[in-house]
Amino acid sequence: MSMNFKNFPMVSKVVFGRGSFTQLGEIMAPMRLNEHAPFIYLVDDVFENNSALIAKIPLLYSDQIIYISTEEEPKTSQVDQLVETIILGSSILPSGIIGIGGGSLLDLAKAVALMLTNNGSSEDYQGWDLIKNKGIYHVGIPTISGTGAEVSRTTILTGPTMKLGLNSDFTPFDQVILDPQLTEGVSKEQWFYTGMDCFIHCIESLNGEYINSFSKTYGETALELCKEVFLGSLNSEECQDKLMMASWHGGMSIAYSQVGVAHAMSYGMSFLLGTKHGIGNCIVFDHLKDFYPEGVKLFKEMKRKHDIHIPKGICSNLTDKEFDIMIDVAMSLEPLWENAIGKDWKTKITRPLLKDLYSKM
């Protein structure tokens, strides 16, 4: 019997190092199509008043910065609006899209780069391998570590009917710049929630049915780094460097495997309540000791060490209809359940079970 192995694309170029952000201009210069084709920078609006960072963005000709609020998770409507703004602003396609920020910004940059060359709305492409045309040149520069968005082949988007990424071979960045200095100044809570996204990637990947040596190698490396960062006694620079590498390896660990229960359930919660991805994963994972006993034990230890209080009771006043919406979204993510539970997952994961879990959160 012939096997059909996945042929995954990876980020083709990556720079790592403290202060490497200052090399952005020279890295991108050869990629400029001409002086009329701008580079468009999508930047988290938290940096709007950070003159030191903004001054390092190498604007030339008609390049522009678009500041973006990350109060909410990225939406398909937001992607479509950005694409329209960029197309109306110029008669030719940009030379490239550069995302500077956390996972939301990186996902938006990937989605916009793809939708500039694929017709219709981004909601038409939510799913696996629906993107037909290569996107324009796109660069990812994370300013917080954990999501793995800098390395993944998906962009997590909330659409009118589902929360699902544009999973495709054209999604990964052409260039990533990993500068741990950019993660300075992140609040403790945000650092923890986003770092836990990486930790949960590892636990779900390593304990899943889809695990293989490729994923395992990356997942085990990321897990060890997470333990050093969240349970060890590193100085702040070591913490920044190691968490950035944990995020990269954690993202790679799920490239050839899959996530599991926490992600499926947090997508449901996020779709209904707009809960941010990192914190949503933490709220759910706190209750998953039956699925991931060792991982949840470590998670609770990390939570205690950093004095983090996970929000409680966010599902306490929901109607049956609202529970149903969350359960529908969660159960629609079949590959995640199959990875977590096995091919017969539908016999074990029931609506009452999920409702019971959600009602504890």
C-alpha positions as CSV (number, residue, x, y, z in Angstrom):
1,M,0.0,0.0,0.0
2,S,1.5,3.4,-0.9
3,M,1.6,6.0,1.8
4,N,0.7,9.6,1.2
5,F,3.0,11.8,3.3
6,K,2.3,15.4,3.9
7,N,4.6,17.7,2.1
8,F,4.6,20.8,4.4
9,P,6.1,24.2,3.6
10,M,8.2,25.9,6.2
11,V,9.2,29.5,6.7
12,S,12.0,29.9,4.1
13,K,14.0,32.6,5.9
14,V,14.4,33.4,9.6
15,V,16.7,35.7,11.5
16,F,17.1,35.3,15.3
17,G,18.9,37.6,17.7
18,R,18.5,40.4,20.1
19,G,18.4,43.6,18.1
20,S,17.8,41.8,14.8
21,F,14.7,44.0,14.1
22,T,17.1,46.8,13.0
23,Q,18.1,44.7,10.0
24,L,14.5,44.8,8.6
25,G,15.3,47.4,5.9
26,E,18.3,45.6,4.4
27,I,16.4,42.2,4.5
28,M,13.4,43.6,2.6
29,A,15.2,45.9,0.1
30,P,15.6,43.2,-2.5
31,M,11.9,42.2,-2.2
32,R,10.6,45.7,-3.2
33,L,9.0,45.4,-6.6
34,N,9.4,49.1,-7.4
35,E,9.0,52.4,-5.7
36,H,5.3,52.5,-6.5
37,A,4.6,49.2,-4.8
38,P,4.6,49.9,-1.0
39,F,5.4,47.7,1.9
40,I,2.3,47.8,4.2
41,Y,3.1,47.4,7.9
42,L,0.2,46.0,10.1
43,V,1.2,47.0,13.6
44,D,-0.5,46.3,16.9
45,D,-1.8,49.7,18.1
46,V,-0.2,49.1,21.5
47,F,3.0,50.4,19.8
48,E,1.4,53.5,18.4
49,N,3.1,55.7,21.0
50,N,6.3,53.6,21.1
51,S,8.4,56.0,19.2
52,A,11.6,54.0,19.7
53,L,10.1,50.9,17.9
54,I,8.2,52.9,15.2
55,A,11.4,54.8,14.4
56,K,13.1,51.5,13.5
57,I,10.5,50.7,10.8
58,P,12.2,51.4,7.5
59,L,9.6,53.5,5.7
60,L,10.4,54.5,2.1
61,Y,8.4,55.9,-0.8
62,S,4.7,55.3,-0.2
63,D,5.2,52.6,2.5
64,Q,2.6,52.8,5.2
65,I,1.8,51.7,8.7
66,I,-1.7,50.6,9.6
67,Y,-2.3,50.4,13.3
68,I,-4.6,47.6,14.4
69,S,-6.5,47.1,17.7
70,T,-6.2,43.6,19.1
71,E,-9.1,44.0,21.6
72,E,-10.9,41.3,19.7
73,E,-9.7,38.1,17.9
74,P,-9.1,38.5,14.1
75,K,-12.2,38.3,12.1
76,T,-12.8,37.5,8.4
77,S,-14.7,40.8,8.0
78,Q,-11.6,42.6,9.3
79,V,-9.4,40.9,6.8
80,D,-11.7,41.8,4.0
81,Q,-11.8,45.4,5.1
82,L,-8.0,45.6,5.2
83,V,-7.7,44.1,1.7
84,E,-10.2,46.5,0.4
85,T,-8.4,49.5,2.0
86,I,-5.1,48.4,0.5
87,I,-6.5,47.7,-3.0
88,L,-8.3,51.1,-3.1
89,G,-5.2,52.9,-1.9
90,S,-3.0,51.8,-4.8
91,S,-3.4,50.8,-8.4
92,I,-0.8,48.0,-8.0
93,L,-0.3,45.3,-5.4
94,P,2.0,46.1,-2.5
95,S,5.5,44.7,-2.4
96,G,4.7,43.0,0.8
97,I,2.8,42.8,4.1
98,I,4.7,42.9,7.3
99,G,2.9,41.9,10.6
100,I,4.4,43.3,13.8
101,G,2.7,42.1,17.0
102,G,1.3,39.0,18.7
103,G,-0.5,36.1,17.2
104,S,-3.5,38.1,16.1
105,L,-1.4,40.5,14.1
106,L,0.7,37.7,12.6
107,D,-2.5,35.9,11.6
108,L,-4.0,39.1,10.0
109,A,-0.8,39.7,8.0
110,K,-0.8,36.1,6.6
111,A,-4.5,36.4,5.8
112,V,-4.3,39.8,4.1
113,A,-1.3,38.6,2.0
114,L,-3.3,35.6,0.8
115,M,-6.5,37.5,0.1
116,L,-4.8,40.1,-2.0
117,T,-4.3,37.4,-4.6
118,N,-7.4,35.2,-4.0
119,N,-10.9,36.5,-5.0
120,G,-13.9,36.7,-2.7
121,S,-14.2,36.9,1.0
122,S,-11.8,35.3,3.4
123,E,-14.7,33.4,5.0
124,D,-14.8,31.4,1.7
125,Y,-11.4,30.0,2.5
126,Q,-11.8,29.0,6.1
127,G,-10.8,25.3,6.1
128,W,-8.0,23.1,4.7
129,D,-6.3,23.8,1.4
130,L,-8.9,26.1,-0.1
131,I,-6.4,28.8,-1.1
132,K,-5.5,28.5,-4.7
133,N,-3.0,31.3,-5.4
134,K,0.2,32.2,-3.7
135,G,-0.1,35.3,-1.6
136,I,2.1,38.3,-1.8
137,Y,5.5,38.4,0.1
138,H,4.8,38.5,3.8
139,V,6.9,38.9,6.9
140,G,6.2,38.1,10.5
141,I,7.8,39.8,13.5
142,P,6.4,38.6,16.8
143,T,6.5,40.9,19.8
144,I,5.2,38.3,22.3
145,S,6.1,34.6,22.4
146,G,3.9,31.5,22.5
147,T,1.3,31.4,19.8
148,G,3.5,29.8,17.1
149,A,1.7,31.9,14.5
150,E,5.1,33.0,13.2
151,V,5.7,29.4,11.9
152,S,2.3,27.9,11.3
153,R,0.5,27.2,8.0
154,T,-2.8,28.6,9.3
155,T,-4.4,31.9,10.3
156,I,-7.0,31.7,13.0
157,L,-10.0,33.7,12.0
158,T,-13.5,34.1,13.4
159,G,-16.1,34.2,10.6
160,P,-19.9,34.5,10.6
161,T,-20.4,30.8,11.1
162,M,-17.2,29.4,12.5
163,K,-13.8,30.0,14.0
164,L,-11.3,28.3,11.7
165,G,-8.1,29.2,10.0
166,L,-7.0,29.5,6.4
167,N,-4.9,26.4,6.5
168,S,-2.8,26.2,3.3
169,D,0.6,25.6,1.9
170,F,0.7,29.3,0.9
171,T,0.0,30.6,4.4
172,P,3.5,30.5,6.1
173,F,5.6,33.6,6.2
174,D,8.3,34.1,3.6
175,Q,10.5,35.8,6.2
176,V,10.4,35.8,10.0
177,I,12.4,38.0,12.3
178,L,12.8,36.7,15.9
179,D,14.1,39.5,18.1
180,P,13.6,38.6,21.8
181,Q,14.1,42.3,22.7
182,L,10.7,43.1,21.2
183,T,9.0,41.1,23.9
184,E,10.2,43.4,26.7
185,G,7.4,45.3,28.5
186,V,4.7,42.6,28.0
187,S,2.5,42.4,31.2
188,K,2.9,39.3,33.4
189,E,-0.6,38.0,32.7
190,Q,-0.2,38.4,28.9
191,W,3.2,36.8,29.0
192,F,1.8,33.9,30.9
193,Y,-1.4,33.4,28.8
194,T,0.5,33.5,25.5
195,G,3.3,31.3,26.9
196,M,0.7,28.8,28.0
197,D,-0.6,28.6,24.4
198,C,2.8,27.2,23.5
199,F,2.8,24.8,26.5
200,I,-0.7,23.6,25.6
201,H,0.4,23.0,22.0
202,C,3.1,20.7,23.3
203,I,0.9,18.8,25.7
204,E,-1.8,18.3,23.0
205,S,0.6,17.4,20.3
206,L,2.7,15.0,22.4
207,N,-0.4,13.2,23.8
208,G,-2.2,13.0,20.5
209,E,-2.9,10.1,18.1
210,Y,-1.1,11.9,15.3
211,I,2.2,12.1,17.1
212,N,5.3,11.1,15.1
213,S,9.0,11.6,15.5
214,F,9.0,14.9,13.5
215,S,6.4,16.5,15.8
216,K,7.8,14.8,18.9
217,T,11.2,16.2,18.5
218,Y,9.9,19.7,18.3
219,G,7.3,19.2,20.9
220,E,9.7,17.8,23.5
221,T,12.2,20.6,22.9
222,A,9.4,23.2,23.3
223,L,8.1,21.5,26.5
224,E,11.5,21.5,28.1
225,L,12.0,25.2,27.3
226,C,8.5,26.0,28.7
227,K,9.4,24.2,32.0
228,E,12.7,26.2,32.2
229,V,10.9,29.5,31.6
230,F,7.9,29.0,33.8
231,L,9.3,26.7,36.6
232,G,13.0,27.5,36.5
233,S,15.0,30.5,37.7
234,L,16.3,32.2,34.5
235,N,17.2,35.8,34.2
236,S,14.8,38.0,32.1
237,E,16.9,37.9,28.9
238,E,17.2,34.1,29.0
239,C,13.5,33.9,29.6
240,Q,12.8,36.0,26.5
241,D,15.2,34.1,24.3
242,K,14.0,30.7,25.4
243,L,10.3,31.4,25.3
244,M,10.7,32.8,21.7
245,M,12.4,29.5,20.7
246,A,9.7,27.5,22.6
247,S,7.1,29.3,20.6
248,W,8.9,28.4,17.3
249,H,9.3,24.7,18.3
250,G,5.8,24.5,19.7
251,G,4.4,25.8,16.4
252,M,6.5,23.3,14.5
253,S,5.3,20.5,16.7
254,I,1.7,20.9,15.6
255,A,2.7,21.4,11.9
256,Y,3.0,17.7,11.4
257,S,0.5,16.6,14.1
258,Q,-2.5,18.5,15.6
259,V,-3.8,20.2,18.7
260,G,-6.6,18.7,20.9
261,V,-9.4,19.2,23.4
262,A,-8.3,22.6,24.9
263,H,-8.1,24.2,21.4
264,A,-11.4,22.8,20.2
265,M,-13.2,23.9,23.3
266,S,-11.5,27.3,23.4
267,Y,-12.5,28.0,19.8
268,G,-16.1,27.4,20.8
269,M,-15.8,29.8,23.7
270,S,-14.0,32.4,21.6
271,F,-16.6,32.2,18.8
272,L,-19.5,32.9,21.2
273,L,-17.9,35.1,23.8
274,G,-14.9,36.7,22.0
275,T,-12.4,35.3,24.6
276,K,-8.8,35.9,23.5
277,H,-7.0,32.7,22.4
278,G,-4.3,32.5,25.1
279,I,-6.6,33.1,28.0
280,G,-9.3,30.9,26.5
281,N,-6.9,28.0,26.3
282,C,-6.0,28.5,30.0
283,I,-9.6,28.7,31.1
284,V,-10.4,25.4,29.3
285,F,-7.1,23.6,30.1
286,D,-7.6,24.2,33.8
287,H,-10.5,21.7,33.7
288,L,-9.0,19.0,31.5
289,K,-7.3,16.8,34.1
290,D,-9.3,13.8,32.8
291,F,-7.7,14.2,29.3
292,Y,-4.2,15.5,30.2
293,P,-3.5,14.7,33.8
294,E,0.3,15.3,33.8
295,G,0.0,18.5,31.7
296,V,-2.8,20.0,33.9
297,K,-0.7,19.2,37.0
298,L,2.2,21.2,35.6
299,F,0.0,24.0,34.4
300,K,-1.4,24.4,37.9
301,E,2.1,24.5,39.3
302,M,3.1,27.2,36.8
303,K,0.0,29.2,37.7
304,R,0.8,29.0,41.4
305,K,4.4,30.0,40.9
306,H,3.5,33.2,38.9
307,D,0.4,33.9,41.0
308,I,-2.0,33.9,38.0
309,H,-5.7,33.9,38.6
310,I,-7.6,32.4,35.7
311,P,-11.1,34.0,35.2
312,K,-13.9,31.9,36.5
313,G,-17.7,31.8,35.9
314,I,-17.6,33.1,32.3
315,C,-20.1,30.5,31.2
316,S,-22.3,30.7,34.4
317,N,-25.1,32.7,32.9
318,L,-25.3,31.2,29.4
319,T,-28.6,29.9,27.9
320,D,-29.0,26.4,26.5
321,K,-28.9,27.9,23.0
322,E,-25.6,29.6,23.8
323,F,-24.1,26.4,25.1
324,D,-25.2,24.7,21.9
325,I,-23.4,27.3,19.8
326,M,-20.1,26.7,21.6
327,I,-20.6,22.9,21.5
328,D,-21.4,23.1,17.7
329,V,-18.2,25.0,17.0
330,A,-16.1,22.8,19.2
331,M,-17.4,19.6,17.7
332,S,-17.0,20.8,14.2
333,L,-13.2,20.7,14.6
334,E,-13.0,16.9,13.8
335,P,-9.2,16.6,13.3
336,L,-8.6,18.0,16.8
337,W,-10.9,15.5,18.4
338,E,-9.5,12.6,16.3
339,N,-6.0,13.6,17.4
340,A,-7.0,13.8,21.1
341,I,-9.3,10.9,21.4
342,G,-9.0,8.7,18.3
343,K,-11.2,7.8,15.3
344,D,-14.1,6.7,17.5
345,W,-14.1,10.1,19.4
346,K,-17.8,10.6,18.6
347,T,-18.7,7.7,20.9
348,K,-16.8,9.3,23.8
349,I,-17.3,13.0,23.3
350,T,-21.0,13.8,23.9
351,R,-22.8,17.1,24.0
352,P,-23.8,16.6,27.7
353,L,-20.1,16.0,28.5
354,L,-19.0,19.2,26.8
355,K,-21.9,21.2,28.3
356,D,-20.9,19.9,31.8
357,L,-17.2,21.0,31.1
358,Y,-18.2,24.4,29.8
359,S,-20.5,25.1,32.7
360,K,-17.6,24.7,35.1
361,M,-15.6,27.5,33.3
